[in-house]
């Protein structure tokens, strides 16, 4: 493909992204400047901290409380928070989120805990009077997601989900200049994929739980696995006990992006097949290979992941492809490009960085530099929604649709690829009592499922 680095068209694309960022930076700061929001974080791991640092970058918030069951992780987060926030105060610390929320003095709670905790943490935060920013996927089962939507609506809370592709500058531009401009023509097919080798699959031995970790509390409502090392970052994601596999981790982003770009609601039908076909040697129980078809009115959206082998398109290993009769739109977190059918000049949209405006990004440990501007925009949209008491761009209901659709794909795979039709009004899988029962996963005895509330 030819380079468009000096073209007027690409300059305009970059300028549009920059203008969007500048405008939202200004408006979000103004919304919070008069009365800094009091913020608490539940889950001070990699992405919980990342979300908090992005929020601090865009608004003069007051980080009041941080909760984590790992004392070492908690101490590290508190130290950085005291350096980054304007007051330089050290936040209060908690090992139990219920104790933190009992104070009822937080305006915003960020939920960065593992997936099996999202529902309980988010709902408890809403009940304590806070608006919530919750990482995706929103839930581990469909009933949890339904309860989260119900709580947000009943309590009037603003809930933003961390599906920040909706706030990714180059994707906003691609949506406007390609999809909304009609350049694709009649859309007839959507493909989504992930070929990252991201499935942890070791065989670590069982060992004593270290003193600094409350493993019982970390496990919470999920099944208690024998402790075989720190579960943080990637290890817990390799078990269905705590999440929804690569489908729930990666497809949820691309399905949500496709739905946003194309104005789609619930799929009419979901089917999926897959399993552990290649990486059989370790403890992991999530699928290393899976396909899923989400059927909408006019086309299918098909997901494929493999955590082994090579990607068919090296530039788009985790991506979304929208096919129209007038061209194709290729989308990733790093770039997007429109390829007209039958020739013509492609359009290219590159990832937008803010290195000059936020130089601390360059020294932050484990930062996803390409995602930082998107997360900042997402936080700004969240703050504006709080100020206006309106729905944010990644409202809880949209997060529920994308999450539940991925969970239903996993259920279909477990039912030998049986087609599932979920009815969001009746909250059942139409004509399938067995699948309907699977919409809820069991909780350990000492924890109450939010569907029982």
KOLKEKOL-987822 format. One record per residue (C-alpha): residue in one letter; z, x, y. Coordinates in steps of 0.5 Angstrom, whole numbers, plus 500, padded with zeros to 3 digits. Each point is the difference from the previous one (the first is absolute). Layout:
BEGIN
AZXY/...
This chain:
BEGIN
X500500500/X498503507/X506501505/X501496506/X506504503/X496500507/X497493499/X501495506/X502495495/X505504496/X503502507/X501493502/X503498493/X505506501/X501497507/X502493498/X505503495/X503504505/X500494505/X504496495/X505505498/X501501508/X501493501/X505498495/X504506501/X501498507/X501493498/X505501495/X504505504/X501495505/X502495495/X506504498/X502504506/X504495503/X504499494/X500505495/X500497493/X505501495/X497503494/X503501493/X496503494/X501499493/X497505495/X500507504/X495503495/X493502502/X497494503/X506497502/X501506505/X493500501/X500493503/X506501504/X497507503/X494496502/X504494503/X504505504/X494503503/X497494503/X507496503/X506502502/X504497494/X507502499/X501502492/X507497499/X500500492/X497503494/X502498493/X498504494/X503501493/X498508500/X505503504/X496506501/X494496502/X504496505/X503506503/X493503501/X498494503/X506499505/X499507502/X493499502/X501493503/X505504505/X495505502/X494495501/X504494504/X501500507/X507499500/X501506495/X506496496/X501500493/X499493496/X505497496/X499502493/X501495494/X499500492/X499493500/X496495504/X504495500/X506503503/X494503506/X498493501/X507497500/X500503507/X495495502/X498504506/X493502499/X494497503/X495504495/X501502493/X495504497/X499500492/X498506497/X503499493/X497500494/X496494498/X505497495/X505499506/X495498506/X501492499/X508501500/X500505506/X495496504/X503493499/X507503501/X498503507/X497494502/X506496498/X504505504/X496498506/X495506500/X492500501/X498504494/X494505499/X499501492/X496505496/X495497495/X500497495/X504495503/X503498493/X500502493/X499493497/X497494503/X506496501/X503505504/X494500505/X501492501/X507501501/X499505506/X495496503/X504494500/X506504503/X496502506/X497493501/X507497500/X504505504/X494501505/X500508499/X494504501/X498504494/X495506500/X497503494/X498507499/X493498498/X498505506/X492500499/X500494505/X503504505/X495506498/X496502506/X493502497/X501494495/X501495506/X494503503/X496499494/X502493499/X498498507/X494504500/X497499493/X503494497/X501495506/X494502503/X496498494/X497506498/X501499493/X497494499/X501495494/X506504497/X500499492/X504505497/X507504502/X502506496/X507504500/X502506497/X505506499/X499506496/X506504502/X503504495/X507497502/X503498494/X506504498/X501500493/X505505498/X505501494/X506502504/X507500496/X506495501/X505503504/X506499504/X500496506/X501505506/X506498504/X496499507/X496494497/X503493498/X495499495/X503493498/X499498507/X493503500/X498496494/X503494503/X496493497/X495504496/X501503492/X505506500/X496505497/X503507497/X501505506/X495505499/X500503507/X499498507/X495494501/X498501507/X493500502/X496500494/X504499494/X502493501/X493498501/X498502493/X504494497/X499493500/X507499501/X500501507/X493499503/X494497498/X496506498/X494503504/X497493500/X506498505/X501507503/X493501502/X495494499/X505496504/X498504506/X492499499/X501493498/X503499506/X495503504/X495496497/X503494501/X501502508/X493502501/X497494497/X505495501/X502498493/X506496498/X502500492/X496501495/X497494496/X501504493/X503507498/X498504494/X502507497/X499505495/X503507499/X505504497/X502507498/X494503497/X500507501/X507502503/X504498494/X505507499/X505498506/X506495501/X495496505/X499493498/X495498506/X493499499/X496506501/X493496499/X499493503/X495495503/X501494503/X496494503/X502496506/X496494500/X498497507/X496494502/X493505501/X502506497/X504504495/X505506503/X500505494/X506505499/X499506496/X505506499/X501506496/X505505501/X496505496/X492503500/X496500506/X498496506/X493497500/X500501508/X504506502/X501498507/X503493498/X505502494/X504494503/X496495503/X497493502/X492499499/X497493503/X493499498/X496495504/X492499500/X499504507/X505506498/X506503497/X507501503/X504506497/X507500502/X506505499/X506502504/X496507502/X493497502/X495494500/X493499500/X495495500/X493501497/X495495502/X495498494/X493503500/X502505505/X502501507/X505504503/X507499497/X507499504/X505505499/X508498501/X504506500/X508500499/X503501507/X506505501/X505501505/X502507500/X500501507/X504494502/X505501494/X500508498/X507499496/X495496495/X497507498/X507503498/X503494497/X501501492/X496496496/X497496505/X493496499/X496502506/X495495499/X505495499/X504501506/X496497506/X499494496/X508499498/X501501508/X495495501/X503495495/X507502503/X498498507/X497493497/X506499497/X504501506/X495495504/X501495495/X508501501/X499499507/X496494500/X503497494/X493500497/X497502493/X498507499/X493502498/X503502493/X505494499/X504498494/X496495498/X493504500/X505506496/X502495495/X492498499/X498507499/X506502496/X500494495/X493500499/X501507497/X506498496/X496494497/X495506498/X505503496/X502494497/X493498498/X499507497/X507499496/X497494497/X494503498/X495499506/X502492500/X497497507/X506498504/X499495506/X506500504/X502494504/X504502507/X502493501/X502498494/X502507498/X498500493/X494503496/X496494499/X500498493/X504506497/X507499499/X501507497/X497503506/X504496505/X507502496/X497507501/X500499508/X508502500/X503507497/X507500497/X505503504/X506503498/X506496499/X504502506/X494499505/X497493502/X493499500/X498497507/X496494497/X507498498/X503499507/
